[in-house]
Amino acid sequence: MTDNQPQNRVVITGIGIVSPLGLDTQTTWEGLINGRSGIDHISLFDASNLAVRFGGEVKDFDPANYISRKDIRRMDRFAQLAVAAGKQALENSGLGADESVRQDIGVIVGSGIGGLSVLFEQIKVFLEQGPDRVSPFLVPMMIADMAGAQVSIQLGLKGPNFCTTSACSSGSDAIGTAFEKIRFGSAKIILAGGAESIMNPVGFAGFSALKALSTRNEDPQTASRPFDANRDGFVIAEGAAILVLEEMESAKARGANIIAEIIGYGGSSDAFHITQPVESGVEAARAINIALNTAGIKPEAVDYINAHGTSTPLNDKMETNAIKVAFGEHARKLAISSTKSMLGHLIGGAGAIEASICALTIKNGIIPPTINYTTPDPDCDLDYTPNTARRAKVRVALNNSFGFGGHNSVLILREMGDENIG
């Protein structure tokens, strides 16, 4: 497109969430604003020999409510969760089932790891029973693009369909990529988000070996404690969140219920270390500044940040520094929260569910809390909305996502009707 060509505005018209707090968006939201933890001891597999024996499971999830029995057997759990969230999002958007509509709807779903559970199970089959017993569905169940592919197949969506994989930034990058495609006119409607399920022994063992996980086996619900001085690591969780992104004029023309508008997306790389962030937060701050520039707003316009807030010693200190670098004095006026304190860390699904939470915060005027915040850390000295939700007018919300490999991804959302915010 040329420099003087107008850019499309991009709105959210549907949200679908399947999370450790609930099987739908409303139940998840109610859990968040009530400060409820979705973390518990593991029930999906025998974790008795592991150093970490708790996580954020999606309890009572029955894929048969969304998928045929035949297709269930051909999907890893991360793809099943994505289909469930995708179906909810499409229904929430009010988009019809007409073929002429669905052939133009794209799907971009991020996953940081993909089908680790089916890979783990089939390696056991290979070692115990031999190569001839390995499932022919191993590869099409394992590869990370299958969350989006299965959403496309199950819903009959025939627009562009691909996957973003950037560790814990995957879901945010899927939404950011969809935003840019609609903004610059190469698509009108895209289902975008993220999905992950690594609830298996090797997933837990791998992150434990990195010393990245909380080890509070005696009290799982207090284990995720972002920005608290006694934080000791993140909590693995599973789930999926899908948003329906739509070109604004098209959405208005069909009378869609517009939840929020996406106005900014920025990214950067630390170019530093495979797991450790740059302590100063300077590169994460640069991603925030890029997003602000894309949105065409000043730092002072932002009311709320849904932080990456993993509950690891390094991330939370770095992110606090990044917010101070990017926002200056305004950093101390911002309301910040880490909903990972209740949900755990959905890895590739984290950015998507947290962008959804930003949209719901704008829509409902309630900021979810950071629970388990009991002991302030001198290195983390901003307003993290401790322990109790807060009613507030949020016109502009920002979502941070940072991933292994040095990925920094930032999304900015605003309330519809506030397009003059600067």
N, C-alpha and C positions, 0 to 999 in steps of 0.2 A: 504494500500500500504506500501511497505518497504521504509526505509529511503533513500536507494540509487536508488529507482525507479524514472525515470525522470517525471517531472511534465509538464502537458500540458500548453501551453500558450493560453490565452483567449482573443478574439478580439470582437469588436462591428462591426456588418455588417449591421445593420438597426436600424433606430430610428423613432418612431411615437410619436407625441405630439399633444394633444388637450388642449388648455390653455386659460386663459383670454386675451392673446395677439393674439390668432389666432387658427384656426381649423386645422392647420398642422404645421409641423416642420419649414418649411421655413418662413412662416408668423410670427411665434413666434420668431424665431431667428432675423428676420429683426426688429421686434418691440424692442427686447432687445438691439441690437447694436445701435438703434436710440434713446434709452432712453425713450421709450414710456410707459406710465402707462396703465395697463389693469384694474385699479380699478375705480369703479363707483357706483352710487346709485343702490340699489337692485331693480330688476325688476321681479324676479321669484316669489316673494310673497309680500304680504302687510307687510312692515316693519315699518309702521307709529307709532306703539306703542312701538317700541324697542329703547333701548339706543343707539345702533349702527345700522345704516341704509345703510351701504355700504359694498361692498366686491368685490372680483374678480370672476365675473361670466364668463362662457364660452358663449359668445354672439352668437346668430344665429346658435346654434348647433341643427341640425335636425337628430335624430337617424335613421330616415328612409333612410338616405344616406348609412347606414352601416348594418342595421338590419331589418328584416321583421316586418310588423305591428303586427303580432301575438306575436312575441318574445319581441318587445318593451314593450308591456303591462305586461310582466313577468320579467322585469328588473328594478331595481332602477337606478337612473341616474348615480351613480358612476360606475356601471357595463357597462352601455351604453357608457360612456366615455372611459372605458378601452377597449372595443371592437373596438371602432373607432381608438384608438391609436395602438392597436394590429394589426389591418388590415393594417394600414399605415406602421408599422414597418416591417411586413412580406413582403409587396410589395417592400419597400425600400431595403430590404436585397437581393432580387432577388432569394429567395428560391422558388422552384417550388411547384406545387399543387399535385404532385404525391403522392399517398398513402404511398409508401415505404419510402418517405422522411418524411412525416408528422407524421408517427406513432412513430418516434423517437424524435420528438421535444417536449420539456417540457415547462411548463408554471408556473412561480412563480410571482404572483402579490400581492404586499402588500397593505393593507388598514388599517388605524388606527382606523376607526370607523365603516365603512360598511354602510348599508342601513338605515341611520337615517331618511331620508325623508319618506320612506314607513312606517317605524315604527311609526313616528309621525302621519301620515295620518290614519293609521289603529287603533291607540289608540283613535283618535277622532271618528272613526266609532264605535269602541267598546263602548265608553261612550255615544254616541248619538243614536246608533241604536241597540246595544246589541251584544252579542258574536256570534250569528248566522250569522251576517253580515260581520264578519272579513274575509278578503280574504284568500283563501287556499294558495295563493302565498306569504303571508307575510313572512314566515320563509325563503323560498328559494330566496326571493328578498332581505332580510335584512342581512343575515349572510355575514361576511367580505370576506369569500373565494369565493363569487360569481363573483367578478371581474375576477379572474383567471379562474374560472370554465366556465364562459361565453366566455372568449377568447378561451379557449380550445374547447368548443362546436361549436362556430361559425366558427372557423378556421379549425376544424377537427384535432387538435393537440393531439396526444395520448401518449406523454411521461409523465414523472412525473408532477403532477399538484397540487400545494398547495399554501397557503397564509402565508405571514409573517405579524404579527401584533405587532408593537413596537412603537405605537404612531407616532411621526413625523420622526422616523427612519425607518418606515416600508418599504418604497420604496428602501432605501439604503440597508437594510438587505435582501430584495428580490434579489437585484442585487449581493450583496456579497455572498449570499447562492448559487446562480446560478454560480457565478465565481468559488466557491470552488468545486461544483459538477463537473464542466467541468475540472477544474484544476487537480482534483484527479481521473478523468477517469470514473465517473459514469454517465456522459451524454456528448453529443457532441454539441447539440444546445438547447438553452433555451430562450424563450421570458420572460424577467424579467422587472419588473418596479413597478409602484404604481398608485393608483387611489383613488380619494376622491370627494365626493360632500355632504356637510352638509349645503347646502343653504336652510335652513328652519328656522322657528322662534325659535325652541327649541335649535338648534345648536348655534345660535347667542346669545340666552339668557343664555345658559350655560357658554360659554366663557366670556360673559359680566359679569356674576356673579363672575367669577374668577378675574375680573379686569385685564384681559390679553389683551384686544383689544384696539386699538386706537379709540378715540371718535371724530375724526375730521370730523363730519358729514357735515360741511360746505365746506370742500375741500378734497374730498376723494382721489384725485390723488396725494396729497402730504402727505397722512396719513402714509404710510409705509416709514420710514426714518431711516433705520438701521445705527447704530453707530453715529447718529447725537445726539447732546446734548439735543435736544427737542423731542426725540422719546417718544411715550407714549403708545405703544402696537402694536401688530401685526394686520394684516388684513386677515380675513378669505377668502380663495379662493377655487376654485374647478378646477379639470382637471385630466389628466392622461398622463403618459409617459411610453412607453414600448421600451425596447432595445432588439435587437437580439444579444445574446451572442453565440459565436461559437468557437470551438476548432480551433486554427490558421491553422494547416496543412490542415484540412478539408476545411476551408474557402478558402485557397490559391488554393487548388486542383480544386475547382469549379469556380475559377476566381472571387471570391466575391470582392466587393469594401469595403476595410477595413477602417473604420473611425478612430478608435483608439484602443489601447490595454488596458485592465484592468490588473494591476499588483499587487494591494494591497488592502487588506480589514482588518479592525481592529475594535474591539468593546470592550466596557467596561461599567460598571455600577457605577453610583455615590453612590448607596446604602445610600442615604441621605434623600430624600424628594420626595413626589409624583409629585410636580410641580416645585419646586425651584432647580436650579442647584447649584453645589458647586462653590462659588464665585472665588476661586483660579484657577479654571479650570484644576486642577491637574488630575482628572480622564478623562476628555475629551482629555487632552494632552497624557495620556497613550494610549487611543484609536488611536491617531495619530501615536504614536511611534510603536504600534503594526502593523499598516498598513505599515509604512515605513520598518519595519523589514520583513514583509511578502513580500514586493516588492523588498527587497534587495538593497535599495538605502539609501543614506545619506540625511539628511534634506536639505542640500544645493542644492540638485538636483531638488527640487520642485520650479516651477516658479510662479504658480498661485493657489489660494485657492478660490473656490466658498463656501463662508461662510454660515453657518446656518442662521446667521444674521436676526433675527426675527423682529427687531425694538422694542423689549421689553428692559426696563432698565437693567434687570438682565442678560438676555442671552448675549447681545452684549458686556457687560463688561467682563463676564465670558469667552466668546469665545476669546476675545482679549488676556486675560490672558493665556488661553490655548495655543494659537499660540505662545506667547512669551516663555512659558515653553517648548514647544516641539521643537521650532526652534532656540531659543537663539538669537544671533545677526542677523541671517539670516531672522528673522521675519520682520525686517525693510527693507529688500530688496524684500520681496514678494509683488506681486500684489494680492489684495484681492477684491472681490466684493460680494455684496448680491443682487442677482436677485429677491429676495422677494420684493425689493423696487418697482419693476415693476409688478410682478406677484401676489403679496400677498403670503399667506402661504397655500400651498396645503395639509397640514397635512400629511396624509399617502402617498400622491403623491409627496411631496416636494423633498425627496432625489432622486427620479427617474428622475424628470425633471431637477434637478440641476446636476446630473451625466451626463445627456444628454447634458446639456449646457457646461460642462467641455469637453466632446468629440468634440463638435462643436467649442469651443474655440481653441482647439488643431488643428483641421482641418483647420479652417479659419484664424487663426492668429489674432483674434480680441478679446479683453477682454471686456465683457459687463460692464457697469458702475453700481455704486450704486447711484441711483438718489435721489433727495430730501435731499442731504447732504449739509447743509448750515452753521451749527454751530458746530465746532469741540468740542468733548468731551475730556477733559484731561485724562479720563480713557480709551478712545478708540483712540489711537494715532498712528495707523499704516496706511498703504497706502490702502485705500478702493476704489480706482479708482473712485473718486467723479464725478458724473454727466455726464461725457462724456466717451464714449468707447475709448479704446486705442489699437492701432495696436502694436502687440508684438509677438515675437516668443515664443510660449509656448510648451515646450517639455513634461513637466510633470505637471499635474493638480491634485489637491486634493479637495475632496468634504466632508464637514462636515455635519452631521445630528445629532441632539440631540432631545430627546423626553421626554415628561412627563413620570415619573417613573424612571428617571435617565438613560435612554438609550443613549449611545454614539456610533455612527457608522461612520466610515470613509472609503472612497473609494479613490484609487489612479489610475489615468489613465496616459498613455504616448503615444507619437507619435510613430507610427510604424517606425522601422528602427533605433530607439534610444535605443536598448536593452543593449548597453554598458554603459548607464548612471549609475553612481554610486552615 
